[in-house]
Amino acid sequence: MHYSIIAFRNVLCAIFFLAFVWPASAQIVSRAVPVGGGQYIDIHAPNSVKPQGFFKPGKKAPVLLYVHGGGWIKGTRDKFYDLDKFAISRGWMLVSIDYRPVPRTNIDGQVRDVVRAINWVRSNISRYGGNSKKIVIMGHSAGSHLVSMVAAKGLGGKLRGVIANDVQAYDMVAYGGMRGDLPHVYLAAFGTNPQNWIKWSPVTYVRQGSRKLPPFLIMYSGSNYERRKILARGFAAELKAKGVRVSLFDGKRYSHGSIASKIGTSAEVTRAVEKFLKRAFL
């Protein structure tokens, strides 16, 4: 009898903790969710998506879908820095995706991988507490290039916004001309054929297209600052010429790495991302 009383008390304590003490920022994590094509995603949902009782369903969380960097040749969906904490603390969901690296595929294949993940999320994320009508795609470095390609080509369905965080590959012809040559990582991904540089530049599809594109937040760091600023602002100008709402974040005080890793901890960079997302998720 004594042990039954203790067990019953422990159950009551656990229920009380889950209902009243467990912070709203707690995560519900679903790892390695298959989306087809041998791809997987990780879903980080806020506690608020859980039903609060029989008559009080959980809230549907806006979705921030993140595409990692790694120079197109490496990287995993685990590399999202503190974006999970940043999103969860604001009642948003983070979905971190993977894609095949070069040379297992090329940039066309990587774009298809990103689109596959977006389409799966739109069709299935409500089962995990996500709002399929409120999706923003975000990438850092190579991921920034890929989300820009997806949006510029009009792929992935209706998106609430795009956050392109620090890449120089918006216009590969301009980038190659400014440098005079390409570094190894760019050669591995884009090759030496200028036709591929054009084909795999997001600006190409912005210039050619007449479709309505989602709002963009374009961020650039202090690494090779002048060149990054020119390329980022040049891409922004092309988008604005097509009537796209564009926000720019001048991250001169940040390195290529810290402009991503400081989201959630540095007031300046956090404020820029949060402001854009709050408007996108309205």
C-alpha positions as CSV (number, residue, x, y, z in Angstrom):
1,M,0.0,0.0,0.0
2,H,2.8,2.4,0.9
3,Y,4.5,1.9,-2.5
4,S,1.1,2.4,-4.3
5,I,0.7,5.8,-2.5
6,I,4.2,6.8,-3.5
7,A,3.7,5.8,-7.1
8,F,0.4,7.6,-7.2
9,R,2.0,10.7,-5.8
10,N,4.8,10.5,-8.4
11,V,2.3,10.3,-11.2
12,L,0.5,13.4,-9.9
13,C,3.8,15.3,-9.7
14,A,4.6,14.4,-13.2
15,I,1.2,15.5,-14.5
16,F,1.6,18.8,-12.5
17,F,5.1,19.3,-14.0
18,L,3.9,18.7,-17.6
19,A,0.9,20.9,-17.2
20,F,2.2,23.8,-15.2
21,V,6.0,23.8,-14.8
22,W,7.4,22.5,-18.1
23,P,8.4,25.7,-19.9
24,A,6.7,26.8,-23.1
25,S,10.1,26.8,-24.8
26,A,10.5,23.0,-24.3
27,Q,11.0,21.1,-27.6
28,I,9.2,18.2,-29.1
29,V,11.8,16.7,-31.4
30,S,11.1,14.3,-34.2
31,R,14.4,13.1,-35.7
32,A,15.2,11.5,-39.0
33,V,11.8,11.8,-40.5
34,P,11.9,10.3,-44.0
35,V,10.6,12.6,-46.8
36,G,11.5,10.4,-49.8
37,G,14.5,10.1,-52.1
38,G,16.6,8.8,-49.2
39,Q,16.3,12.2,-47.5
40,Y,15.5,12.9,-43.9
41,I,14.5,16.0,-41.8
42,D,14.5,16.8,-38.1
43,I,11.4,18.6,-36.7
44,H,11.8,20.8,-33.6
45,A,8.3,21.8,-32.4
46,P,7.4,24.1,-29.4
47,N,5.4,22.5,-26.6
48,S,2.5,24.7,-27.5
49,V,1.6,22.4,-30.4
50,K,0.5,19.7,-27.9
51,P,-3.2,19.4,-27.1
52,Q,-3.8,21.1,-23.8
53,G,-6.9,18.9,-23.1
54,F,-9.8,17.1,-24.7
55,F,-11.4,20.4,-25.8
56,K,-8.3,22.5,-26.3
57,P,-6.2,21.5,-29.3
58,G,-2.6,22.6,-29.7
59,K,-1.6,25.7,-31.6
60,K,-0.3,25.3,-35.2
61,A,3.2,26.7,-35.3
62,P,4.6,28.7,-38.2
63,V,7.5,26.8,-39.9
64,L,11.1,27.9,-40.4
65,L,12.6,25.4,-42.8
66,Y,16.4,25.5,-42.6
67,V,18.9,24.5,-45.3
68,H,22.5,24.0,-43.9
69,G,25.7,25.2,-45.4
70,G,28.9,23.4,-46.2
71,G,30.1,24.7,-49.6
72,W,27.7,22.3,-51.5
73,I,30.1,19.5,-50.8
74,K,29.5,18.7,-47.1
75,G,27.4,19.5,-44.1
76,T,24.5,17.9,-42.3
77,R,21.1,18.9,-41.0
78,D,22.5,18.9,-37.5
79,K,24.3,22.1,-38.1
80,F,21.6,24.7,-37.3
81,Y,23.5,26.4,-34.4
82,D,20.9,27.8,-31.9
83,L,18.1,28.2,-34.4
84,D,16.0,25.6,-32.6
85,K,16.0,27.6,-29.4
86,F,15.5,30.9,-31.3
87,A,12.4,29.5,-33.0
88,I,10.9,27.5,-30.2
89,S,11.1,30.4,-27.7
90,R,8.9,32.4,-30.1
91,G,6.4,29.6,-30.7
92,W,7.7,28.7,-34.1
93,M,8.8,25.3,-35.5
94,L,12.2,24.6,-36.9
95,V,12.6,22.0,-39.6
96,S,16.2,21.2,-40.5
97,I,16.6,19.3,-43.8
98,D,19.4,17.6,-45.6
99,Y,20.4,17.3,-49.3
100,R,22.9,15.3,-51.3
101,P,26.4,16.8,-51.5
102,V,28.4,17.3,-54.7
103,P,29.7,15.1,-56.3
104,R,26.9,12.7,-55.4
105,T,24.7,15.1,-57.3
106,N,25.0,18.6,-58.8
107,I,23.3,21.8,-57.9
108,D,20.2,20.9,-59.9
109,G,19.9,17.7,-57.8
110,Q,20.4,19.7,-54.6
111,V,17.6,22.1,-55.6
112,R,15.3,19.1,-56.2
113,D,16.2,17.8,-52.8
114,V,15.3,21.1,-51.1
115,V,12.0,21.2,-53.1
116,R,11.2,17.6,-52.1
117,A,11.6,18.5,-48.4
118,I,9.5,21.7,-48.8
119,N,6.7,19.8,-50.6
120,W,6.7,17.1,-47.9
121,V,6.5,19.6,-45.1
122,R,3.6,21.4,-46.8
123,S,1.7,18.1,-47.1
124,N,2.5,16.6,-43.8
125,I,3.7,19.1,-41.2
126,S,0.2,19.6,-39.7
127,R,0.5,16.1,-38.2
128,Y,3.4,17.5,-36.2
129,G,1.7,20.7,-35.2
130,G,3.0,22.9,-37.9
131,N,1.1,25.4,-40.0
132,S,1.5,24.4,-43.6
133,K,0.3,27.8,-44.8
134,K,3.1,29.6,-43.0
135,I,6.5,28.4,-44.3
136,V,9.6,30.5,-44.6
137,I,12.8,28.9,-46.0
138,M,16.2,29.9,-44.7
139,G,19.7,28.9,-45.6
140,H,23.2,29.8,-44.6
141,S,26.2,29.8,-47.0
142,A,25.6,27.2,-49.7
143,G,22.1,26.8,-48.2
144,S,21.5,30.5,-48.8
145,H,22.2,29.9,-52.5
146,L,19.9,26.9,-52.6
147,V,16.9,28.6,-51.0
148,S,17.4,31.6,-53.4
149,M,17.5,29.2,-56.3
150,V,14.3,27.5,-55.2
151,A,12.4,30.8,-54.8
152,A,13.8,32.4,-57.9
153,K,12.7,29.5,-60.0
154,G,9.2,29.5,-58.5
155,L,9.6,26.1,-56.9
156,G,8.4,24.8,-53.6
157,G,4.9,26.3,-53.7
158,K,3.7,29.4,-51.9
159,L,6.2,30.6,-49.4
160,R,5.9,33.3,-46.8
161,G,9.5,34.4,-47.2
162,V,13.1,33.6,-47.9
163,I,16.1,34.3,-45.6
164,A,19.4,34.1,-47.6
165,N,22.2,34.3,-45.1
166,D,25.6,35.1,-46.5
167,V,26.7,33.7,-49.8
168,Q,28.4,35.1,-52.8
169,A,26.8,32.8,-55.5
170,Y,23.8,34.9,-56.4
171,D,25.5,35.9,-59.7
172,M,28.3,33.5,-60.5
173,V,29.4,35.5,-63.6
174,A,29.8,38.7,-61.5
175,Y,31.5,36.7,-58.7
176,G,34.0,35.1,-61.0
177,G,34.7,38.4,-62.7
178,M,35.4,40.1,-59.4
179,R,37.7,37.4,-58.2
180,G,39.4,36.6,-61.5
181,D,39.1,32.9,-60.6
182,L,37.1,30.6,-58.4
183,P,38.2,29.0,-55.1
184,H,38.3,25.3,-54.9
185,V,34.9,24.8,-53.2
186,Y,33.2,26.8,-55.9
187,L,35.0,25.0,-58.7
188,A,33.9,21.7,-57.2
189,A,30.2,22.8,-57.2
190,F,30.0,25.0,-60.3
191,G,32.8,23.8,-62.5
192,T,34.6,25.9,-65.1
193,N,31.9,26.1,-67.7
194,P,30.4,29.7,-67.7
195,Q,27.1,28.3,-69.0
196,N,26.7,26.4,-65.7
197,W,27.6,29.5,-63.8
198,I,24.6,31.2,-65.5
199,K,22.4,28.2,-65.1
200,W,23.1,27.9,-61.4
201,S,22.8,31.6,-60.5
202,P,19.6,32.7,-58.8
203,V,19.8,36.1,-60.5
204,T,19.3,34.5,-63.9
205,Y,15.8,33.4,-63.0
206,V,14.9,36.7,-61.3
207,R,15.8,38.5,-64.5
208,Q,14.0,36.0,-66.7
209,G,10.9,35.6,-64.6
210,S,7.6,37.4,-64.3
211,R,6.3,35.4,-61.4
212,K,5.5,36.9,-58.1
213,L,8.3,36.0,-55.7
214,P,8.1,35.9,-51.9
215,P,9.8,38.6,-49.7
216,F,13.5,38.2,-49.1
217,L,15.8,39.0,-46.2
218,I,19.4,39.1,-47.6
219,M,22.2,39.0,-45.0
220,Y,25.9,39.5,-45.6
221,S,28.9,39.3,-43.3
222,G,32.2,41.1,-42.9
223,S,34.1,38.2,-44.5
224,N,35.4,39.6,-47.8
225,Y,33.0,42.4,-46.9
226,E,33.1,44.7,-49.9
227,R,32.6,41.9,-52.4
228,R,29.8,40.3,-50.4
229,K,28.1,43.6,-50.0
230,I,28.2,44.3,-53.8
231,L,26.9,40.9,-54.7
232,A,24.2,40.9,-52.1
233,R,23.0,44.4,-52.9
234,G,23.2,43.6,-56.6
235,F,20.9,40.6,-56.1
236,A,18.6,42.7,-53.9
237,A,18.4,45.3,-56.7
238,E,17.3,42.7,-59.2
239,L,14.6,41.4,-56.9
240,K,13.4,44.9,-56.2
241,A,13.2,45.7,-59.9
242,K,10.7,42.8,-60.1
243,G,8.6,44.3,-57.3
244,V,9.8,41.9,-54.6
245,R,9.9,43.2,-51.0
246,V,13.6,43.0,-49.9
247,S,15.2,43.6,-46.5
248,L,19.0,43.8,-46.2
249,F,21.1,43.1,-43.1
250,D,24.6,44.6,-43.2
251,G,26.5,42.2,-40.9
252,K,29.9,43.8,-41.2
253,R,30.6,43.1,-37.5
254,Y,30.1,39.4,-38.0
255,S,32.2,36.7,-39.7
256,H,30.8,34.2,-42.2
257,G,30.2,31.8,-39.3
258,S,29.0,34.1,-36.6
259,I,26.3,35.8,-38.7
260,A,24.6,32.4,-38.5
261,S,25.7,31.2,-35.0
262,K,24.8,34.4,-33.3
263,I,21.1,34.3,-34.2
264,G,19.4,34.1,-30.9
265,T,22.3,35.4,-28.8
266,S,23.4,38.7,-30.5
267,A,20.7,41.4,-30.3
268,E,21.4,43.0,-33.6
269,V,21.4,39.9,-35.9
270,T,18.5,38.3,-33.9
271,R,16.4,41.4,-34.2
272,A,16.8,41.5,-38.0
273,V,15.8,37.9,-38.4
274,E,12.9,38.1,-35.9
275,K,11.5,41.2,-37.4
276,F,11.4,39.6,-40.9
277,L,9.8,36.4,-39.6
278,K,7.2,38.2,-37.5
279,R,6.0,40.0,-40.5
280,A,6.2,36.9,-42.7
281,F,4.2,34.8,-40.2
282,L,1.3,37.3,-39.8
